[in-house]
């Protein structure tokens, strides 16, 4: 029975990780589409706090070459690490609001849970009365699935 429970927990963790990666990929695609519609050289601002939640690159092939959020994350991480080395890490974090998740000490489940709330600050909800039901969703996976649906709706609208 313990083996079955452990296998089920491992499968749930894999499914959550796949959902988390999918949210990042579709968020990047959405932001790239919006930037393209805005015109040449127009990047869409992304909160650095959100970028700090980015998981490690997927094991199977890593992030796509054109994955802009990973590039932003790498730039912020380099600046953060340089500030840390210079003894300026605290002032950098308070100014830029970026602290990368320490993957060795911060669980993947907790990171995905924070993403499932934080992503809504970027993609928004369809109506104001949709916020409370979203906050009441009990499952991280369900919130991430709803975020995917919302991003796909936006993509259909802006096309």
C-alpha positions in Angstrom: 0.0 0.0 0.0 2.9 2.4 0.8 4.4 1.7 -2.6 1.1 2.5 -4.4 0.8 5.7 -2.4 4.4 6.7 -3.2 3.8 6.0 -6.9 0.6 8.1 -6.9 2.4 11.0 -5.1 5.3 10.8 -7.7 2.8 10.8 -10.6 0.9 13.8 -9.1 4.2 15.6 -8.8 5.1 14.8 -12.4 1.7 16.0 -13.6 2.0 19.2 -11.6 5.5 19.9 -13.0 4.2 19.3 -16.5 1.4 21.8 -15.9 3.8 24.3 -14.5 6.1 24.1 -17.5 3.0 24.4 -19.9 1.9 27.6 -18.1 5.4 29.1 -18.5 5.5 28.2 -22.2 2.1 29.6 -23.0 2.7 32.7 -20.9 5.9 33.3 -22.9 4.0 32.8 -26.2 1.2 35.1 -25.1 3.6 37.9 -24.1 5.5 37.5 -27.3 2.3 37.8 -29.3 1.3 40.9 -27.4 4.8 42.4 -27.9 4.6 41.7 -31.7 1.2 43.3 -31.9 2.5 46.4 -30.0 5.2 46.9 -32.6 8.9 46.4 -33.1 11.0 46.6 -29.9 8.0 46.6 -27.6 8.5 44.2 -24.8 5.7 43.4 -22.4 6.8 44.1 -18.8 6.8 41.0 -16.6 7.0 41.3 -12.8 10.5 40.2 -11.7 8.8 38.5 -8.7 7.1 36.2 -11.2 10.3 35.5 -13.1 11.9 34.5 -9.8 9.5 31.6 -9.6 10.7 30.1 -12.9 11.5 26.4 -12.6 14.7 24.8 -13.9 14.7 24.1 -17.6 12.8 21.0 -18.6 15.0 17.9 -18.6 13.8 16.8 -22.0 15.4 19.4 -24.3 15.4 22.4 -22.0 13.5 25.6 -22.8 12.8 26.5 -26.4 15.5 28.7 -28.1 13.0 31.6 -28.4 11.8 31.4 -24.8 12.2 35.0 -23.7 11.2 34.5 -20.1 14.2 32.3 -19.6 16.4 35.0 -21.1 14.9 37.6 -18.7 15.4 35.2 -15.8 19.0 34.6 -16.7 19.7 38.3 -16.9 18.1 39.0 -13.6 19.9 36.1 -12.0 23.2 37.3 -13.3 22.5 40.8 -11.9 21.4 39.4 -8.6 24.4 37.2 -8.2 26.8 40.1 -9.1 25.1 42.2 -6.5 25.4 39.4 -4.0 29.1 39.1 -4.8 29.5 42.9 -4.3 27.7 42.8 -0.9 24.7 44.6 -2.5 22.3 41.8 -2.7 19.7 43.2 -0.2 19.6 46.6 -1.9 19.3 44.9 -5.3 16.4 42.8 -4.1 14.6 45.7 -2.7 15.1 47.8 -5.8 14.5 45.2 -8.5 12.2 42.9 -6.4 13.9 39.8 -7.7 15.0 36.9 -5.6 15.5 33.7 -7.5 13.9 30.6 -6.0 16.5 28.4 -4.5 15.5 25.1 -6.1 17.5 23.1 -3.6 15.6 24.4 -0.6 12.2 25.4 -2.1 9.8 22.7 -3.0 8.6 22.3 -6.6 5.0 22.1 -5.2 5.3 25.3 -3.3 6.8 27.1 -6.4 4.0 25.9 -8.6 1.5 26.9 -5.9 2.9 30.5 -5.9 2.9 30.6 -9.7 -0.8 29.5 -9.7 -1.7 32.7 -7.9 1.0 35.1 -9.3 0.4 34.4 -13.0 -3.0 36.0 -12.7 -1.4 39.4 -12.0 -0.1 39.2 -15.6 -2.9 37.6 -17.4 -5.8 39.1 -15.5 -9.2 37.7 -15.0 -12.1 37.9 -17.4 -14.3 39.8 -15.0 -14.0 41.3 -11.5 -16.4 38.8 -10.1 -14.1 36.0 -11.3 -11.4 36.8 -8.7 -13.0 35.3 -5.5 -13.9 32.0 -7.1 -10.3 31.7 -8.4 -8.9 32.4 -4.9 -11.2 29.7 -3.5 -10.0 27.0 -5.9 -8.4 24.4 -3.6 -6.0 22.8 -6.0 -2.8 24.2 -7.5 -3.3 22.1 -10.6 -6.8 23.4 -11.1 -5.6 27.0 -10.8 -2.8 26.3 -13.3 -5.4 24.7 -15.7 -7.6 27.7 -15.4 -4.6 30.0 -16.1 -4.0 27.9 -19.3 -7.6 28.3 -20.3 -7.5 32.0 -19.7 -4.3 32.5 -21.8 -5.8 30.5 -24.6 -8.9 32.7 -24.5 -6.7 35.8 -24.7 -4.8 34.3 -27.6 -8.0 33.6 -29.5 -9.2 37.2 -28.9 -5.9 38.8 -30.0 -5.1 36.2 -32.5 
